[in-house]
């Protein structure tokens, strides 16, 4: 299926994407659906650099440093996730015991 709109041509193989987009008043956009894969590594590096981070690879880890701090993960997408975690939750990014319990319960991960 092809939809033409202000953003040009957007392809979706699933007609539900088009119907849902019409319901919420926007055109479907491929950025609404993304999975971590090899094609997300370079965009994650570029995003981190755009945010002012300097990246280095140390063994199996990627490190990003800036005035905002130091972030380390196995890949650039993970590093970007950590940056977003701190951006969203602030310096008190750690979950409290009650948040951990409630989240595990909500997702059925509490054993």
Phi, psi and omega in degrees: 000138178238134179240134177254136179204196182297333182270008181092210183271129178233128181254137174221133177276348183249113182298340178297329179297318180292313180300315181297320180296321178294321180296323181267003173078030176216161179280151176296147183221131182299337180288349176288346181227115182213142176232145178293124179203180182303329183283000177258352184293308181295315176301325178293318177299314180297321179295316179296318177296321178296332178276359176097011180272147170255128183253143172222152176252126179235100184066239180264012184239149174252132180243135175239129180234144172200184174298337180286340179142193181237129183232133183227134177204169180293342181205165183298328179294320176297319178298315179299323176297319178295320177299315180294323178301311180292323177299320183282316186259350179079193183293342176261054184290338182295145178280142175283166178303319181291323177294319178298310181300314182295320181290316177300319178296314182300323182261008177065034182253013185268021173094000000 
